């Protein structure tokens, strides 16, 4: 899933098991009675991530804050909100580093559920236009990833055109303590175009460069992330030498 931004067989008599034979995949049917002896085995468990569940529960509880308080948001709420959002960034970063993309998407979706329930006016009052999706460490470089709560207009867009930003990746050099560059996922739909397109662009002191074009379908966050990391790995030497 994931805000733009597994199938279970319901037949209880059998399930599908995917196995590998050399380089090929095969599917084998097994009758569930073959596994009856394992039903009471305590070792056969499916564990949820406790930290993730606690965080998602906190987001769910927060949905009711406006109804529970006379004045919302207030200073106490804002402190609680900031603490929860910091934990969310930390958890999404951890889950991403562990390759748990779907679980990280659950946290991102929880942000957008807050926007839907609280209303955009709350976030406008807080002057909050994005949340920090992830913090990535790349040796001497650090990347802060932000996802906008709603499409952020680009300054150069004309009235009749649509040009917005959806994600940003800001790269810093931690050794020199300086800004390096920013990647943006943009959506552009200009007059005369048959359909809009999603574009990944790089901006640094030399100007803007087009990195990838995704067509008229919004890519998953993880595809954008991969393209950013691959592109930066090719360019980082030039940034170090600057």
ZALUM-860820 format. One line per 8 residues: number of its first residue (from 0); for each residue x, y, z of C-alpha. Coordinates in Angstrom, 3 decimals, decimal comma, always signed. Last residue first. Layout:
residues N
NUM = X:Y:Z  ... $
***
This chain:
residues 242
241 = +33,054:+20,726:-4,701  +35,091:+17,509:-4,695  +32,677:+15,757:-2,340  +29,728:+16,693:-4,556  +31,445:+15,292:-7,645  +32,137:+12,095:-5,771  +28,484:+11,903:-4,729  +27,138:+11,786:-8,276 $
233 = +26,840:+8,074:-9,051  +25,772:+7,114:-5,517  +23,269:+9,984:-5,684  +21,553:+8,479:-8,713  +21,248:+5,036:-7,155  +19,975:+6,435:-3,855  +17,420:+8,670:-5,557  +16,186:+5,904:-7,861 $
225 = +15,763:+3,536:-4,909  +13,808:+6,128:-2,928  +11,510:+6,835:-5,869  +10,770:+3,124:-6,267  +10,188:+2,784:-2,515  +7,771:+5,705:-2,448  +5,595:+3,973:-4,988  +5,378:+5,618:-8,402 $
217 = +2,459:+7,874:-9,403  +1,175:+6,777:-12,791  +1,224:+9,264:-15,695  +4,779:+8,540:-16,815  +7,555:+7,746:-14,373  +10,353:+10,004:-15,634  +13,731:+9,832:-13,901  +16,690:+12,085:-13,037 $
209 = +15,890:+15,456:-14,604  +18,507:+18,004:-13,581  +18,059:+21,378:-11,902  +20,681:+24,087:-11,385  +24,373:+24,287:-10,509  +23,730:+25,020:-6,820  +21,756:+21,793:-6,513  +18,365:+20,496:-7,607 $
201 = +17,655:+16,948:-8,709  +14,393:+16,005:-10,376  +12,144:+12,941:-10,289  +9,233:+13,335:-12,701  +5,580:+12,290:-12,597  +3,647:+13,066:-15,760  +0,306:+14,661:-16,618  -1,759:+13,577:-19,593 $
193 = -2,402:+14,653:-23,203  -0,261:+17,748:-22,695  -1,440:+20,952:-24,405  -1,794:+22,890:-21,177  +0,720:+21,605:-18,688  +0,367:+18,747:-16,226  +3,399:+18,322:-14,010  +3,868:+16,117:-10,951 $
185 = +7,156:+16,422:-9,122  +9,206:+14,028:-7,023  +11,933:+16,226:-5,637  +15,635:+15,587:-5,006  +17,629:+18,124:-3,006  +21,349:+18,880:-2,914  +24,473:+19,218:-0,762  +23,723:+21,223:+2,399 $
177 = +26,643:+21,661:+4,757  +28,074:+20,236:+7,949  +31,452:+19,454:+6,356  +31,547:+15,924:+7,730  +27,740:+15,595:+7,814  +27,345:+16,387:+4,113  +23,597:+16,883:+3,767  +21,093:+15,508:+1,246 $
169 = +17,462:+16,651:+1,170  +15,024:+14,138:-0,339  +11,652:+15,693:-1,184  +8,261:+14,186:-1,929  +5,017:+15,336:-3,586  +5,942:+18,561:-5,397  +3,492:+20,368:-7,691  +3,165:+21,751:-11,209 $
161 = -0,324:+22,154:-12,666  -0,690:+24,693:-15,475  -3,259:+27,398:-16,221  -2,041:+29,664:-13,439  +1,641:+29,234:-14,297  +3,997:+27,041:-12,278  +7,436:+28,431:-11,390  +6,923:+28,412:-7,636 $
153 = +6,037:+24,747:-7,466  +2,785:+24,016:-5,671  +2,901:+21,518:-2,775  +0,664:+18,483:-3,280  -0,961:+17,556:+0,058  +0,520:+16,198:+3,270  +3,939:+16,482:+1,643  +6,340:+13,600:+2,182 $
145 = +9,781:+14,463:+3,510  +13,007:+12,501:+3,328  +16,114:+13,664:+5,179  +19,284:+12,183:+3,722  +22,599:+12,046:+5,555  +26,035:+11,916:+3,957  +29,343:+10,918:+5,550  +28,335:+7,273:+5,346 $
137 = +24,937:+7,142:+3,702  +22,527:+7,457:+6,644  +18,837:+7,726:+5,791  +16,206:+9,645:+7,749  +12,658:+8,742:+6,771  +9,168:+10,071:+6,134  +9,544:+13,419:+7,833  +6,071:+14,921:+7,677 $
129 = +4,897:+17,671:+5,351  +2,965:+20,962:+5,200  +2,809:+21,813:+8,897  +2,078:+25,482:+9,564  +0,424:+24,410:+12,822  -2,727:+26,305:+11,875  -2,527:+24,796:+8,377  -2,237:+21,380:+10,002 $
121 = -5,460:+21,937:+11,920  -7,182:+23,432:+8,860  -6,451:+20,300:+6,822  -9,033:+18,303:+8,748  -8,646:+16,281:+11,919  -10,094:+13,100:+10,397  -8,593:+13,211:+6,892  -5,298:+14,738:+8,053 $
113 = -5,006:+12,132:+10,805  -5,678:+9,395:+8,246  -2,880:+10,870:+6,154  -0,414:+10,448:+8,991  -1,581:+6,863:+9,610  -0,870:+6,042:+5,956  +2,793:+6,880:+6,547  +2,839:+4,490:+9,506 $
105 = +1,286:+1,681:+7,466  +3,773:+2,387:+4,670  +6,607:+1,531:+7,063  +4,942:-1,838:+7,643  +4,691:-2,467:+3,903  +8,353:-1,587:+3,376  +9,867:-3,864:+5,983  +13,356:-3,931:+4,434 $
97 = +15,076:-3,690:+7,815  +16,463:-0,227:+7,023  +12,963:+0,825:+5,956  +11,497:-0,427:+9,240  +14,064:+1,517:+11,239  +13,528:+4,738:+9,294  +9,746:+4,354:+9,564  +10,130:+3,800:+13,311 $
89 = +12,332:+6,849:+13,845  +10,024:+9,048:+11,797  +7,007:+7,779:+13,750  +8,758:+8,349:+17,078  +9,366:+11,959:+16,076  +5,719:+12,287:+14,990  +4,504:+10,983:+18,343  +6,696:+13,445:+20,263 $
81 = +5,549:+16,336:+18,088  +1,906:+15,369:+18,587  +2,268:+15,086:+22,342  +3,860:+18,542:+22,491  +1,157:+19,937:+20,185  -1,558:+18,410:+22,340  -0,162:+20,033:+25,466  +0,106:+23,404:+23,727 $
73 = -3,455:+23,274:+22,414  -4,829:+21,971:+19,117  -7,669:+21,855:+19,780  -9,480:+23,744:+22,499  -12,308:+21,994:+24,324  -10,561:+18,642:+24,150  -11,831:+15,073:+23,732  -13,519:+15,556:+20,361 $
65 = -10,369:+16,994:+18,731  -8,207:+14,252:+20,310  -10,217:+11,340:+18,883  -7,887:+10,529:+15,975  -4,993:+10,610:+18,434  -6,010:+7,219:+19,828  -5,515:+5,675:+16,383  -2,111:+7,328:+16,035 $
57 = -1,078:+5,948:+19,441  -2,320:+2,495:+18,438  -0,210:+2,711:+15,279  +2,834:+3,501:+17,425  +2,216:+0,623:+19,834  +1,696:-1,774:+16,923  +4,947:-0,666:+15,301  +6,906:-1,114:+18,531 $
49 = +5,364:-4,558:+19,034  +6,190:-5,789:+15,515  +3,692:-8,556:+14,880  +4,643:-12,174:+15,423  +3,200:-15,116:+13,517  +3,586:-18,244:+15,581  +4,532:-21,879:+14,968  +6,867:-22,404:+17,933 $
41 = +3,967:-23,016:+20,281  +3,120:-26,218:+18,400  -0,578:-26,872:+18,872  -1,427:-26,875:+15,154  +1,735:-28,763:+14,162  +0,220:-32,267:+14,135  -2,571:-31,039:+11,895  -0,085:-30,239:+9,130 $
33 = -0,977:-32,991:+6,689  -4,624:-32,264:+7,467  -4,174:-28,925:+5,689  -3,887:-30,681:+2,341  -0,884:-29,383:+0,450  -0,866:-27,923:-3,046  +2,538:-27,141:-4,549  +3,501:-24,055:-6,509 $
25 = +6,736:-23,996:-8,488  +9,312:-21,258:-8,940  +12,310:-21,811:-11,183  +15,991:-21,062:-10,616  +16,974:-24,372:-8,951  +13,675:-25,670:-7,629  +12,157:-23,058:-5,395  +9,080:-23,426:-3,258 $
17 = +5,853:-21,494:-2,924  +3,249:-23,150:-0,735  -0,397:-22,774:-1,625  -2,993:-23,744:+0,905  -5,496:-26,547:+1,193  -8,667:-27,558:+2,961  -9,219:-24,105:+4,429  -10,034:-22,646:+1,009 $
9 = -9,807:-18,924:+1,684  -6,401:-18,680:-0,016  -4,760:-15,592:+1,312  -3,369:-12,929:-1,035  -0,826:-10,657:-0,039  +1,081:+7,712:-3,052  +0,660:+8,327:-2,893  -0,321:+6,722:+0,407 $
1 = +1,338:+3,395:+0,895  +0,000:+0,000:+0,000 $
***
